[in-house]
Amino acid sequence: MNNLFHLAFPVKDLEESRRFYGETLGCEEGRSSAEWIDFNLFGHQIVAHLAPESTGVKATSDVDADHVPIPHFGIVLPMDEFKNLAEELKSKGVEFIIEPKIRFAGEVGEQATMFFLDPSGNALEFKGFADFSQVFAK
């Protein structure tokens, strides 16, 4: 078995989160309670915890001419999966805060990226790499 990543994050409303992560992102739901919901995000465990006072973007950081929201989380995908996901999210009406694009074009670490918010204002970034050896390249 491969190692799995676990991330707990705050949300304002569990039902909104259930719809977004389940229907929009296609995450299978795991266990849940009145306070949290487990989701399978591309094989990794993310847990939406009811904590309305803690949600949303707190700052930004400049990266390759974009104001990247902090905090954020997401998944690194093969480029074809990234492109398919970007099209699927567009078809579902997801509003991007950074539209799908190529970052660091022609440089070490070239990647596709897109940012959007969940209903609680949490930022998600999905990346695509044509060459996974570039993920940690310097």
C-alpha positions in Angstrom: 0.0 0.0 0.0 1.2 3.5 -0.8 1.3 6.2 1.9 -1.8 8.4 2.0 -1.9 12.0 2.7 -4.5 13.3 5.4 -5.7 16.8 5.6 -8.3 18.3 7.9 -9.8 21.7 6.9 -12.5 24.0 8.2 -15.9 24.5 6.5 -18.9 26.7 7.1 -21.6 24.2 6.2 -21.3 20.4 6.0 -24.2 19.9 3.5 -22.7 22.5 1.1 -19.3 20.8 1.5 -20.9 17.4 0.8 -22.4 18.6 -2.5 -19.2 20.4 -3.6 -16.7 17.7 -2.7 -19.0 14.9 -3.6 -20.8 16.1 -6.7 -18.5 18.8 -8.2 -15.2 17.2 -7.4 -16.4 13.6 -7.5 -14.9 12.6 -4.1 -16.3 9.5 -2.6 -17.6 10.1 0.9 -16.3 8.1 3.8 -17.3 8.2 7.4 -19.0 11.3 8.8 -20.6 12.8 11.9 -22.6 15.9 12.8 -19.2 17.7 12.9 -17.1 16.3 10.0 -17.1 14.4 6.7 -14.3 12.2 5.3 -13.7 12.4 1.5 -11.5 10.5 -0.9 -9.6 13.1 -2.9 -7.8 11.1 -5.6 -6.9 8.4 -3.1 -6.1 10.7 -0.2 -8.1 11.4 2.9 -9.4 14.9 3.4 -11.8 15.8 6.2 -14.1 18.7 6.2 -14.6 19.9 9.8 -17.4 22.2 10.8 -15.5 25.4 12.0 -17.1 28.4 10.3 -14.9 31.0 12.0 -11.7 29.4 10.5 -12.6 29.3 6.8 -11.3 31.2 3.8 -8.2 32.7 2.3 -6.0 34.6 4.9 -3.3 36.0 2.6 -1.8 35.8 -0.9 1.7 35.2 -2.2 3.1 36.3 -5.5 4.0 33.4 -7.7 4.8 33.8 -11.4 2.7 37.0 -11.7 -0.3 35.5 -9.8 -1.6 36.3 -6.4 -1.8 32.8 -5.0 -4.2 32.4 -2.1 -2.9 31.2 1.2 -3.7 28.6 2.6 -4.6 26.2 -0.2 -4.4 22.5 -1.0 -5.0 20.2 -3.9 -3.5 17.4 -6.0 -0.7 17.1 -8.6 -2.0 15.2 -11.6 -0.7 13.9 -14.9 -1.2 16.6 -17.6 -4.0 14.7 -19.4 -6.0 14.3 -16.2 -5.4 17.9 -15.3 -6.9 19.0 -18.7 -9.9 16.7 -18.3 -10.6 17.9 -14.8 -10.3 21.6 -15.9 -12.9 21.0 -18.6 -15.2 19.1 -16.3 -15.0 21.9 -13.7 -15.7 24.5 -16.4 -18.7 22.5 -17.5 -20.0 22.5 -13.9 -19.7 26.3 -13.7 -16.9 26.4 -11.2 -15.5 30.0 -11.0 -11.7 30.0 -11.1 -9.7 32.6 -9.1 -6.7 31.6 -11.3 -7.9 30.2 -14.6 -6.2 26.9 -15.9 -2.9 27.9 -17.3 0.8 26.9 -17.7 3.1 28.3 -15.1 6.9 28.5 -15.5 6.6 27.9 -19.2 9.9 26.6 -20.7 11.5 26.6 -17.2 12.4 23.9 -14.8 9.2 22.9 -13.0 6.9 23.8 -15.9 3.4 22.9 -14.8 -0.3 23.6 -15.3 -2.2 25.2 -12.5 -5.7 26.3 -11.6 -7.2 27.7 -8.4 -10.8 27.9 -7.2 -12.7 28.2 -3.9 -15.0 25.7 -2.2 -18.3 27.1 -0.8 -16.6 27.9 2.4 -14.0 30.1 0.7 -11.2 27.5 1.0 -8.7 27.7 -1.9 -7.9 24.6 -3.9 -5.1 24.3 -6.4 -4.8 21.5 -8.9 -1.6 21.1 -10.8 -0.7 19.1 -13.9 2.7 17.9 -15.0 3.7 16.4 -18.3 6.9 15.1 -16.6 6.6 14.1 -12.9 10.4 14.3 -12.5 9.8 18.1 -12.6 7.6 18.3 -9.5 10.6 18.8 -7.2 13.1 19.9 -9.8 15.3 23.0 -8.9 
